[in-house]
Amino acid sequence: MVNGHPAISYRDYTNTKDDLKYVRASDAGGGSWDTPVTVESEGNVGWWTSLAVVNGNPAISYCRWTNGDLKFAICY
């Protein structure tokens, strides 16, 4: 839960390059969702994504398959 709303990070493989995306529900019950935000789209990213909340902000760890890097992104 991010600010009382369900949230997810995921690998969007509907395109040819795979993107890491994040989306949060627009209500506390998860009945509707906001527009997904692309966190990273350079290379083949978003593998093994994990979402946590750090000081009230969404934080995502993930693997960039292109070069095997373990990466971390946080929203402030």
C-alpha positions as CSV (number, residue, x, y, z in Angstrom):
1,M,0.0,0.0,0.0
2,V,1.3,3.4,-1.0
3,N,-0.5,6.2,0.9
4,G,-3.3,3.8,1.7
5,H,-3.8,2.7,-1.9
6,P,-2.7,-0.7,-3.5
7,A,0.2,-0.3,-5.8
8,I,2.3,-2.6,-8.1
9,S,5.5,-2.6,-10.2
10,Y,5.7,-4.8,-13.2
11,R,7.5,-5.7,-16.4
12,D,5.4,-4.6,-19.4
13,Y,6.3,-7.0,-22.1
14,T,3.5,-5.9,-24.5
15,N,6.1,-4.1,-26.6
16,T,9.4,-5.3,-28.1
17,K,11.8,-4.0,-25.5
18,D,10.1,-4.6,-22.1
19,D,9.6,-1.7,-19.8
20,L,9.4,-1.4,-16.0
21,K,6.2,0.2,-14.9
22,Y,4.5,1.3,-11.7
23,V,0.8,2.0,-11.1
24,R,-1.2,2.9,-8.0
25,A,-4.9,2.4,-7.4
26,S,-6.9,5.6,-7.4
27,D,-9.0,4.4,-4.5
28,A,-8.2,2.4,-1.3
29,G,-10.2,-0.6,-2.4
30,G,-8.4,-1.0,-5.7
31,G,-11.6,-0.7,-7.8
32,S,-9.9,1.7,-10.3
33,W,-6.3,2.4,-11.2
34,D,-4.3,5.4,-12.3
35,T,-2.4,5.6,-15.5
36,P,0.8,3.4,-15.3
37,V,4.1,5.3,-15.1
38,T,7.1,4.1,-17.0
39,V,10.0,3.9,-14.6
40,E,12.6,2.7,-17.1
41,S,12.4,1.7,-20.7
42,E,16.0,1.6,-21.9
43,G,17.0,-2.0,-22.7
44,N,15.2,-5.1,-21.4
45,V,14.2,-4.0,-17.9
46,G,11.8,-4.9,-15.1
47,W,12.7,-8.5,-14.5
48,W,12.2,-9.7,-10.9
49,T,10.7,-6.5,-9.8
50,S,10.0,-5.9,-6.1
51,L,8.0,-3.0,-4.6
52,A,8.4,-1.6,-1.1
53,V,7.5,1.6,0.6
54,V,10.4,3.7,2.0
55,N,9.5,6.7,4.1
56,G,6.0,6.7,2.5
57,N,7.4,6.6,-1.1
58,P,7.3,3.8,-3.6
59,A,10.7,2.1,-4.1
60,I,11.4,-0.6,-6.7
61,S,14.3,-3.0,-7.1
62,Y,14.6,-4.9,-10.4
63,C,17.0,-6.5,-12.8
64,R,18.0,-5.0,-16.1
65,W,18.3,-8.1,-18.2
66,T,20.3,-6.3,-21.0
67,N,23.5,-6.2,-18.9
68,G,22.5,-8.1,-15.7
69,D,22.5,-5.0,-13.5
70,L,20.5,-5.0,-10.2
71,K,18.8,-1.6,-10.1
72,F,16.8,0.5,-7.6
73,A,14.4,3.4,-8.2
74,I,12.6,5.5,-5.6
75,C,10.0,8.3,-6.0
76,Y,10.4,11.4,-3.9
